Amino acid sequence: MKTALSTVIYKQAHPYLQALLTSVDNQSNKDFDLLIINDNYTKDELVEVEKQIQNTVHGINIHIEDISDKKLSIAGTRIEMLKTAKNLGYESIVLVDADDTIAPSRMASYKQAFELDKDKVFFYNKFVTEKGEDVFKTLPKTVENIKDISQGNFLGLSNTGIRLTSLSEEFIDSLNEGAVAVFDWYLFSRIILDIGKGACVDNADTIYRIYEDNTAGTTRDLSKEYAVKATHYSNLAKRYDYFKYLEAKLGEVDKTDLKLSNNHQGYWWSDIQMEDSYEI
């Protein structure tokens, strides 16, 4: 199976790039390509970055796609990454953010999962901190229903992999409808609703850098969560009745009465939990 490990590089994450590249070079299985999408390095800067990549990553085919001239949004660069991987003929893609690193067995574990569990469209793995602590208290073994991530999310563009042969070009193009900051939540919601299921992969940790510049931030901000959910539900309500229901339910929430959840599992945007009697 032709597989790519892919990331979007950008200048703001340059201090972390060397650590990511070293973790790629340390993979126990190197039978994959490294697909790098350049967001905003200039042409001259990219020449130096290419040297850094070539000097660090060995025994792995490297493909660098420069899309800096397109000046895309964060979501737009990720959609372009999926398009590029699809056009290059990759059957599967494993994703990592440019400011994170990956365990040495991550690619080996994903390649095995793609080969052995062919009815799954996507896979996901644990996030751990640089101190080795789990970011999420629990992760389900499988994701088979949209309700698994409708009121909180644990599927990011750094702890997942996708079977690209299951995604049509038309589907990828349609993702532009959800080209907002929390694009990963939108992407995997669409995959679950339109294409298929996912499963957890063991021994494939992503080492997650938690800091305020993350999209999710470092604090459980209820007003921010409300705003994110309002946008997320509104985007998906264009296609699915279930999200019209959730959008209406969120509108009934008294913002002055919001409290942090006592049963928080560490999932993003999971403090505002609404009663959900909708049957899918």
C-alpha positions, -999 to 999 in steps of 0.1 A, spaced: 0 0 0 14 34 -11 14 54 21 25 90 29 32 107 62 22 142 56 24 176 74 19 213 65 50 233 74 48 270 82 72 296 96 56 300 130 63 263 138 99 264 126 114 261 161 98 226 163 105 214 128 139 197 137 123 176 164 95 164 140 120 155 113 142 136 138 111 116 149 103 108 113 139 96 107 136 74 138 106 54 124 111 16 127 94 12 94 105 35 66 84 21 38 65 53 33 69 87 17 72 120 35 48 145 19 54 181 30 31 210 21 47 244 23 22 270 36 42 303 40 79 299 37 93 321 10 111 305 -19 145 313 -4 135 301 30 122 269 16 156 261 0 171 262 35 143 241 49 148 215 21 184 212 31 174 207 67 150 180 57 175 162 35 202 163 62 178 148 88 156 123 71 173 93 56 159 63 37 125 79 30 113 94 -2 105 131 2 80 151 -18 77 188 -11 47 207 -25 50 245 -24 15 261 -22 27 294 -6 15 314 -37 -21 303 -31 -21 320 4 -47 296 17 -63 295 52 -53 269 78 -82 247 66 -74 254 30 -38 241 33 -51 209 48 -76 204 20 -48 210 -4 -27 184 14 -55 158 9 -59 167 -28 -21 165 -34 -18 131 -17 -48 118 -37 -34 132 -70 0 116 -63 -16 82 -60 -13 76 -22 -37 50 -10 -34 61 26 -21 91 45 -10 95 81 -11 130 95 10 150 119 12 187 128 45 205 122 48 213 159 44 178 172 65 146 171 57 109 167 66 77 184 91 55 165 65 28 159 38 51 146 41 44 109 46 7 114 14 5 135 -6 25 110 6 5 80 -4 -27 97 -38 -12 106 -45 -2 70 -36 -36 58 -55 -57 84 -86 -36 90 -98 -28 56 -134 -19 65 -121 12 84 -118 45 66 -97 62 92 -76 54 123 -65 75 153 -40 72 181 -33 86 216 -19 121 222 7 122 250 24 152 264 62 157 264 61 143 299 44 111 287 10 119 302 -22 110 282 -39 141 269 -73 122 267 -83 101 297 -100 75 275 -103 68 238 -130 45 223 -117 14 204 -138 23 174 -158 53 161 -189 41 143 -215 68 150 -214 106 147 -226 109 183 -191 97 193 -177 132 183 -208 154 180 -204 171 214 -166 168 219 -137 158 197 -106 137 199 -98 134 162 -71 159 151 -49 164 121 -19 151 141 -33 118 156 -51 104 126 -47 86 93 -71 82 64 -76 56 37 -75 79 7 -90 54 -17 -123 58 2 -124 96 -4 -135 108 -38 -121 140 -54 -157 154 -52 -158 147 -14 -125 164 -9 -136 194 -29 -168 196 -8 -148 201 24 -143 237 15 -178 242 29 -163 237 63 -130 256 58 -130 271 93 -104 271 121 -116 238 137 -114 220 104 -104 186 118 -137 182 136 -156 191 105 -135 167 83 -140 136 105 -176 144 111 -181 144 73 -161 111 69 -182 94 96 -215 106 82 -207 101 45 -181 74 42 -173 51 71 -159 41 104 -127 45 123 -106 26 148 -79 33 174 -43 22 167 -20 12 196 17 19 198 14 50 176 15 79 200 17 116 189 37 137 213 15 168 215 28 203 223 1 220 244 3 257 244 -20 287 240 -14 291 202 -29 257 196 -63 260 180 -79 244 211 -58 266 234 -48 255 269 -78 266 289 -114 253 290 -130 285 278 -168 280 278 -175 311 257 -150 300 231 -164 265 231 -199 279 226 -187 299 196 -168 270 181 -198 247 184 -222 273 169 -200 275 138 -194 238 137 -231 229 140 -241 256 115 -217 243 89 -229 207 92 -265 217 94 -263 226 57 -261 189 50 -275 169 80 -307 172 99 -290 159 130 -268 190 131 -299 212 126 -311 196 157 -279 202 176 -277 238 164 -312 244 177 -304 227 210 -273 249 214 -294 280 208 -315 270 238 -285 269 262 -284 297 288 -249 310 284 -250 325 319 -256 291 334 -226 273 317 -203 252 340 -173 231 334 -181 194 332 -171 171 361 -168 142 337 -143 158 313 -122 133 294 -99 159 279 -117 160 246 -118 193 228 -150 213 231 -167 188 255 -178 209 285 -211 220 270 -230 187 269 -266 188 257 -293 162 261 -294 143 228 -326 122 221 -321 124 183 -322 90 166 -298 84 137 
